[in-house]
Amino acid sequence: MIIKIIGISGSPRRGSNTEVLVKEALKGAQKIKDVETDFLSLAGKNIEHCKGCLACQKQNRICVIRDDFQEFFKAYMKADGIIIGSPVYHLSITSCLKAAIERLGQSLFSIYQGEQPLLFKVGGAIAQGNSIYGGQEFALQFIINSFILENCIVVSGNSSQSKLGVPASTFSDSKQGSIRKNKNAISLSRGLGERVAEMAHIINIGIKHYYKETDSKYFERRYLKYL
């Protein structure tokens, strides 16, 4: 059984420190057998914010705004495990990532016709800040909350330093690639990737085993036909 893990960088900068950490997490996921990984950067993407037009609800489909959100939606829905990383902006995630997450949630709400989605995907969170106490926990919590809203299974990191995910710091060095000096952040990211991949395997084995004995709504996971 092949498990698909997607790493999503919510940084508006190409080659950002957040991108480095997300890719390191994917390296960790690749240590697990039968795992395929992919990477999506939101840098340079055109993702409009939700306009509250409710057209998706009226048509029971994905958001009707045609931009780069469709690429985000496809990547999210195809994956068994999702690792989302963001730099800390104003004690939260970036606006481009927040726009994508908001439209994802509204699209799924519309596709499910108002019922709670049961995606059974595994999620892991990474937040990179300029200082040690730079708001990483707030950004991590936002990403975690978004996973929970879609009934995904959230994993933490693999040490006492990463109970919510990966809280990384560049120690006031915001140059691209400076996060590589933080060996602990690199290690934690790889560990998070491993845990996401392991749990995705466990979840998919359970789904395969209980498919005929459980309500089918637990297995309606991919909605690419609504694009």
C-alpha positions in Angstrom: 0.0 0.0 0.0 1.5 3.3 -1.1 1.1 6.3 1.2 1.1 9.8 -0.3 2.5 12.6 1.9 2.3 16.2 0.7 4.4 19.0 2.2 2.9 22.5 1.9 5.0 25.7 2.5 2.8 28.7 3.3 5.6 31.2 3.0 5.3 33.8 0.3 9.1 33.6 -0.3 10.6 31.0 -2.6 13.5 29.1 -1.0 12.3 30.3 2.4 13.3 28.9 5.8 9.9 27.4 6.1 10.3 25.6 2.8 13.6 24.2 4.1 11.9 22.7 7.1 8.9 21.3 5.2 11.3 19.6 2.8 13.3 18.2 5.7 10.0 16.8 7.1 9.4 15.1 3.7 12.9 13.5 4.0 11.8 12.1 7.3 8.6 10.7 5.7 10.7 9.1 3.0 12.4 6.9 5.6 9.2 5.0 6.0 8.5 2.1 3.6 6.1 2.6 0.7 5.8 6.4 0.9 5.6 8.8 -1.9 6.2 12.5 -1.2 5.3 15.7 -3.0 5.9 19.4 -2.2 3.8 22.5 -2.9 4.9 26.0 -2.2 2.4 28.9 -2.1 5.1 31.4 -3.0 4.0 33.3 -6.1 0.6 31.7 -6.1 -2.6 33.7 -6.6 -5.0 32.5 -4.0 -7.9 35.0 -3.3 -9.6 35.2 0.0 -13.1 33.7 0.5 -15.6 36.4 -0.6 -18.5 34.9 1.3 -20.5 34.7 -2.0 -21.9 31.2 -1.0 -21.8 30.1 -4.7 -20.1 26.9 -3.6 -22.9 26.1 -1.3 -25.6 26.7 -3.9 -23.8 24.4 -6.3 -22.5 21.9 -3.8 -19.0 22.1 -5.2 -15.5 23.5 -4.7 -15.0 27.3 -4.5 -16.0 28.9 -7.8 -13.1 31.4 -7.8 -10.7 30.2 -10.4 -7.1 30.7 -9.3 -4.3 28.7 -7.8 -6.5 27.4 -5.0 -7.5 24.5 -7.2 -3.9 23.3 -7.1 -3.9 23.5 -3.3 -7.2 21.6 -3.2 -6.0 18.8 -5.4 -2.8 18.3 -3.4 -4.6 18.3 -0.1 -7.3 15.8 -1.3 -4.9 13.4 -2.9 -2.7 13.1 0.1 -2.9 10.5 3.0 -0.7 12.7 5.1 -0.2 16.5 5.0 2.6 18.5 6.5 1.8 22.3 6.6 4.5 24.8 7.4 4.2 28.6 7.8 6.4 31.4 9.0 5.0 33.4 11.8 3.2 36.5 10.6 1.5 38.7 13.3 1.4 35.8 15.7 -0.3 33.6 13.2 0.1 32.0 9.7 0.6 33.9 6.5 -2.4 35.4 4.7 -1.9 33.3 1.6 -2.0 30.1 3.6 -5.0 31.3 5.6 -6.9 32.1 2.4 -6.2 28.6 1.1 -7.3 26.9 4.3 -10.5 29.0 4.6 -11.5 28.2 1.1 -10.7 24.6 1.6 -13.0 24.4 4.6 -15.8 26.2 2.9 -15.5 24.0 -0.2 -15.6 20.8 1.8 -18.6 22.1 3.8 -20.4 22.7 0.5 -19.4 19.4 -1.1 -20.6 17.6 2.0 -23.8 19.7 1.9 -23.3 21.1 5.3 -22.1 17.9 7.1 -18.8 17.5 8.8 -16.2 15.9 6.5 -14.5 12.7 7.6 -11.2 12.8 5.7 -9.0 10.6 7.9 -5.9 12.3 6.7 -2.9 12.7 9.0 -1.6 16.2 9.7 1.6 17.7 11.0 2.4 21.4 11.7 5.6 23.4 11.4 6.0 27.1 12.4 9.2 29.1 11.9 9.8 32.4 13.7 12.5 34.9 14.0 13.0 34.4 17.7 12.4 31.6 20.2 9.2 33.2 21.5 8.1 34.6 18.2 4.5 33.2 18.2 5.2 29.8 16.9 2.7 28.1 19.2 -0.1 30.4 17.9 0.7 29.5 14.3 1.0 25.8 15.1 -2.3 25.9 16.9 -4.1 27.5 13.9 -2.8 24.8 11.6 -3.8 22.1 14.0 -7.2 23.6 14.4 -7.7 23.5 10.7 -6.8 19.8 10.6 -9.2 19.1 13.4 -12.0 21.0 11.6 -11.7 18.6 8.7 -11.6 15.5 11.1 -8.0 14.8 10.3 -5.7 13.0 12.7 -3.0 15.3 14.1 0.4 14.1 15.3 3.0 15.9 17.4 6.7 15.8 17.0 8.8 13.1 18.5 10.3 14.8 21.5 9.5 17.0 24.5 10.4 20.0 22.4 7.7 19.5 19.8 4.4 18.6 21.5 2.4 20.7 19.0 4.6 20.1 16.0 7.8 21.9 15.1 8.4 25.3 16.7 11.5 26.6 14.9 13.6 29.7 15.2 16.2 31.4 13.0 17.5 33.2 16.1 17.0 36.7 14.5 18.7 35.7 11.3 16.0 35.9 8.6 18.3 35.2 5.6 17.2 32.4 3.4 18.7 29.1 4.5 19.7 30.4 7.9 17.3 27.8 9.6 19.8 25.1 8.6 22.0 26.3 11.4 19.3 25.2 13.8 20.1 21.5 13.9 17.4 20.9 16.4 14.7 22.3 14.1 16.0 20.1 11.2 15.9 17.0 13.4 12.4 17.8 14.8 11.1 18.4 11.2 12.4 15.0 10.0 10.9 13.3 13.1 7.6 14.9 12.4 7.7 13.7 8.8 8.3 10.2 10.0 5.4 10.2 12.5 3.0 11.6 9.8 4.0 8.8 7.4 3.8 6.1 10.1 0.4 7.2 11.3 -0.9 7.5 7.7 0.1 3.8 7.2 -1.7 2.9 10.4 -4.9 4.8 9.4 -5.0 3.3 5.9 -4.5 -0.2 7.2 -7.5 0.4 9.5 -9.6 1.8 6.7 -8.8 -1.2 4.5 -9.6 -3.7 7.3 -12.9 -2.1 8.5 -14.2 -0.8 5.2 -17.1 -3.3 4.9 -18.0 -3.0 8.6 -18.1 0.8 9.0 -20.4 3.5 7.7 -19.3 4.4 4.2 -19.2 8.2 5.0 -15.9 7.5 6.8 -14.3 6.6 3.4 -15.5 9.3 1.1 -12.1 11.0 1.1 -11.4 12.3 -2.5 -13.6 14.9 -4.2 -11.6 15.8 -7.2 -14.7 15.3 -9.4 -16.0 18.6 -8.0 -13.2 20.6 -9.7 
